[in-house]
Amino acid sequence: MENNSRRKFISNTLTATVAVAVGAPLILNSNPASAATNSIFNPAEPFKFTQVPLPFKYADLEPSIDALTNEIHYTKHHTAYIKNVNDAIIAEKIPYTTEKEFFANASKLSAKARNNAGGAWNHNFFWESLKAPGATGPDGKLKDALTSAFGSVDKFKEEFGKAALGRFGSGWAWLVNDGGKLKIGSTANQDNPWFDNSELKGTPLLGLDVWEHAYYLKYQNKRADYITNFWNVVNWEQVAKRLG
């Protein structure tokens, strides 16, 4: 029964990926600037989103995140977001020339452009937030910042887990730096804290994908277990680098 359910989920995932990506969103690593109001679409050299090389092998995150999930997530879902947003840029003659401009004008974009831009950037950010199991946890300035903001690293993980578990439906949980203050929150679908219409504002430091496609093959409906095991594969060095 479990194997049949797994095969059915894989089949449904592969056939539905592109359709799902059209309705999904994205993020970025520097403060979004105000979009230039006189930007002009350049059909000869349109801006394109790119997919980062996966910084680990599919099986490197096991047992916390399984190889098949990583493969499907990266080659099907993420690749579809990249393709769909770049198609939208051309079809809709979107004039923005940087990720910053996209996010600063998210509320003005079509659902296809907005959601897939979010999905493209958020996943690049997500992959770079992960590494093979073995990390002992944050230290130095990052540990001090988390302890100051939340009481302890364990308390931070608890609050972050609540945000991830409490996000109804699909979305993301985030740790952000908002003007020197660390905050935890979540966004729906593929939105992120750079979006001009996001309720959660700040520079993303860590993000967790809580769409079912990120964990269903291994965890089925047990999102809480996925969140717990996420801490085994966090790239704390990358998070510290983002904090500065």
SELODREN-142621 format. One line per 2 residues: their letters; for each residue x, y, z of C-alpha. Coordinates in nm, 2 decimals, padded with zeros to 4 digits. Example, Ala and Ser with C-alpha at 12.3 -4.5 7.8 and 13.67 -1.06 7.14 Angstrom:
<atoms>
AS	01.23:-00.45:00.78 ~ 01.37:-00.11:00.71
</atoms>
This chain:
<atoms>
ME	00.00:00.00:00.00 ~ 00.28:00.24:00.10
NN	00.48:00.16:-00.22 ~ 00.17:00.21:-00.44
SR	00.10:00.54:-00.27 ~ 00.46:00.65:-00.32
RK	00.45:00.55:-00.69 ~ 00.13:00.74:-00.73
FI	00.27:01.05:-00.57 ~ 00.58:01.04:-00.79
SN	00.37:01.00:-01.10 ~ 00.13:01.28:-01.00
TL	00.43:01.50:-00.91 ~ 00.60:01.46:-01.25
TA	00.29:01.52:-01.45 ~ 00.17:01.82:-01.25
TV	00.50:02.01:-01.19 ~ 00.47:02.26:-01.47
AV	00.10:02.33:-01.39 ~ 00.18:02.38:-01.02
AV	00.48:02.61:-01.10 ~ 00.26:02.85:-01.30
GA	00.07:02.93:-00.99 ~ 00.36:02.94:-00.74
PL	00.63:03.23:-00.61 ~ 01.04:03.36:-00.51
IL	01.34:03.55:-00.32 ~ 01.68:03.72:-00.31
NS	02.00:03.81:-00.12 ~ 02.01:04.19:-00.11
NP	01.77:04.47:-00.03 ~ 01.51:04.52:-00.30
AS	01.55:04.86:-00.46 ~ 01.27:05.08:-00.60
AA	01.20:04.98:-00.96 ~ 01.30:05.23:-01.23
TN	00.97:05.37:-01.36 ~ 01.13:05.44:-01.70
SI	01.25:05.08:-01.75 ~ 01.20:04.96:-02.10
FN	01.17:04.59:-02.20 ~ 01.47:04.49:-02.42
PA	01.36:04.19:-02.63 ~ 01.72:04.14:-02.75
EP	01.86:04.09:-02.40 ~ 01.57:04.02:-02.16
FK	01.66:03.97:-01.79 ~ 01.66:03.60:-01.70
FT	01.65:03.41:-01.38 ~ 01.90:03.13:-01.35
QV	01.91:02.81:-01.15 ~ 02.21:02.76:-00.91
PL	02.41:02.44:-00.94 ~ 02.29:02.21:-00.66
PF	02.57:02.24:-00.40 ~ 02.54:01.88:-00.29
KY	02.46:01.54:-00.44 ~ 02.09:01.42:-00.42
AD	02.17:01.16:-00.16 ~ 02.40:01.38:00.06
LE	02.11:01.50:00.28 ~ 01.99:01.15:00.37
PS	01.84:01.04:00.59 ~ 01.69:01.38:00.67
ID	01.59:01.45:00.31 ~ 01.59:01.16:00.07
AL	01.76:01.15:-00.27 ~ 01.45:01.11:-00.48
TN	01.28:01.41:-00.32 ~ 01.59:01.62:-00.39
EI	01.61:01.51:-00.75 ~ 01.24:01.57:-00.83
HY	01.24:01.90:-00.63 ~ 01.55:02.03:-00.82
TK	01.50:01.89:-01.17 ~ 01.12:01.92:-01.20
HH	00.98:02.18:-00.96 ~ 01.26:02.43:-00.95
TA	01.35:02.39:-01.31 ~ 00.98:02.46:-01.40
YI	00.98:02.78:-01.20 ~ 01.29:02.90:-01.38
KN	01.14:02.83:-01.72 ~ 00.80:02.97:-01.65
VN	00.92:03.30:-01.51 ~ 01.16:03.35:-01.80
DA	00.88:03.27:-02.04 ~ 00.66:03.53:-01.86
II	00.93:03.80:-01.89 ~ 00.93:03.76:-02.27
AE	00.55:03.71:-02.32 ~ 00.45:04.00:-02.09
KI	00.74:04.22:-02.18 ~ 00.84:04.27:-01.82
PY	01.10:04.55:-01.81 ~ 01.27:04.48:-01.48
TT	01.64:04.40:-01.51 ~ 01.72:04.26:-01.16
EK	01.57:04.03:-00.90 ~ 01.55:04.34:-00.67
EF	01.32:04.51:-00.92 ~ 01.10:04.20:-00.95
FA	01.05:04.18:-00.57 ~ 01.00:04.55:-00.53
NA	00.72:04.53:-00.78 ~ 00.58:04.19:-00.70
SK	00.23:04.33:-00.65 ~ 00.23:04.47:-01.00
LS	00.32:04.14:-01.17 ~ 00.09:03.87:-01.31
AK	00.03:03.56:-01.10 ~ 00.25:03.36:-01.34
AR	00.54:03.60:-01.32 ~ 00.52:03.67:-00.95
NN	00.48:03.31:-00.84 ~ 00.74:03.16:-01.06
AG	00.99:03.44:-00.99 ~ 00.94:03.36:-00.62
GA	00.98:02.99:-00.68 ~ 01.30:03.05:-00.88
WN	01.47:03.26:-00.62 ~ 01.34:03.09:-00.31
HN	01.47:02.76:-00.42 ~ 01.82:02.89:-00.51
FF	01.82:03.03:-00.15 ~ 01.70:02.70:-00.01
WE	01.96:02.48:-00.18 ~ 02.24:02.71:-00.06
SL	02.10:02.68:00.30 ~ 02.16:02.31:00.31
KA	02.45:02.08:00.35 ~ 02.53:01.71:00.44
PG	02.44:01.61:00.80 ~ 02.70:01.67:01.07
AT	02.67:02.04:01.15 ~ 02.68:02.10:01.53
GP	02.47:02.42:01.51 ~ 02.53:02.79:01.49
DG	02.83:02.95:01.67 ~ 03.00:03.28:01.72
KL	02.81:03.60:01.61 ~ 02.52:03.40:01.48
KD	02.47:03.20:01.80 ~ 02.49:03.52:02.00
AL	02.24:03.70:01.78 ~ 01.99:03.41:01.80
TS	02.03:03.38:02.17 ~ 01.98:03.76:02.22
AF	01.67:03.76:02.00 ~ 01.50:03.44:02.11
GS	01.65:03.34:02.44 ~ 01.85:03.04:02.31
VD	01.92:02.85:01.99 ~ 01.68:02.58:02.10
KF	01.41:02.85:02.16 ~ 01.48:02.99:01.81
KE	01.43:02.64:01.66 ~ 01.11:02.60:01.85
EF	00.97:02.93:01.73 ~ 01.09:02.87:01.37
GK	00.92:02.53:01.38 ~ 00.60:02.68:01.49
AA	00.60:02.92:01.20 ~ 00.68:02.63:00.96
LG	00.41:02.40:01.10 ~ 00.16:02.68:01.14
RF	00.17:02.79:00.77 ~ -00.16:02.67:00.64
GS	-00.12:02.50:00.30 ~ 00.19:02.57:00.09
GW	00.45:02.83:00.18 ~ 00.78:02.90:00.35
AW	00.91:02.97:00.70 ~ 01.18:03.24:00.74
LV	01.44:03.39:00.97 ~ 01.50:03.75:00.86
ND	01.71:04.04:00.97 ~ 01.49:04.35:00.98
GG	01.71:04.65:01.04 ~ 01.93:04.46:01.29
KL	01.64:04.28:01.46 ~ 01.60:03.91:01.40
KI	01.24:03.80:01.33 ~ 01.07:03.47:01.24
GS	00.76:03.44:01.02 ~ 00.62:03.27:00.71
TA	00.49:03.35:00.37 ~ 00.22:03.18:00.15
NQ	00.29:03.00:-00.17 ~ 00.62:03.12:-00.32
DN	00.62:03.47:-00.16 ~ 00.92:03.59:00.03
PW	01.02:03.88:00.26 ~ 01.15:04.09:-00.03
FD	00.80:04.12:-00.19 ~ 00.66:04.47:-00.17
NS	00.33:04.33:-00.04 ~ 00.48:04.08:00.20
EL	00.36:04.11:00.57 ~ 00.70:03.97:00.68
KG	00.98:04.22:00.59 ~ 01.36:04.18:00.62
TP	01.67:04.03:00.47 ~ 01.63:03.65:00.45
LL	01.88:03.45:00.65 ~ 01.72:03.11:00.65
GL	01.42:02.97:00.47 ~ 01.24:02.63:00.48
DV	01.02:02.51:00.20 ~ 00.70:02.36:00.35
WE	00.53:02.28:00.02 ~ 00.43:01.91:00.03
HA	00.66:01.84:-00.27 ~ 00.95:01.92:-00.04
YY	00.88:01.63:00.20 ~ 00.58:01.41:00.10
LK	00.77:01.12:-00.04 ~ 00.95:01.05:00.28
YQ	00.73:01.20:00.55 ~ 00.38:01.19:00.38
NK	00.16:01.42:00.60 ~ 00.41:01.44:00.89
RA	00.54:01.80:00.83 ~ 00.65:01.82:01.19
DY	00.90:01.53:01.14 ~ 01.04:01.70:00.83
IT	01.09:02.03:01.02 ~ 01.26:01.85:01.31
NF	01.51:01.67:01.07 ~ 01.57:01.99:00.87
WN	01.80:02.11:01.15 ~ 02.03:01.82:01.07
VV	02.11:01.96:00.73 ~ 02.12:02.34:00.78
NW	02.43:02.51:00.64 ~ 02.50:02.73:00.94
EQ	02.81:02.88:00.78 ~ 02.59:03.02:00.50
VA	02.34:03.16:00.74 ~ 02.62:03.33:00.94
KR	02.76:03.47:00.61 ~ 02.42:03.62:00.53
LG	02.40:03.78:00.88 ~ 02.74:03.94:00.81
</atoms>
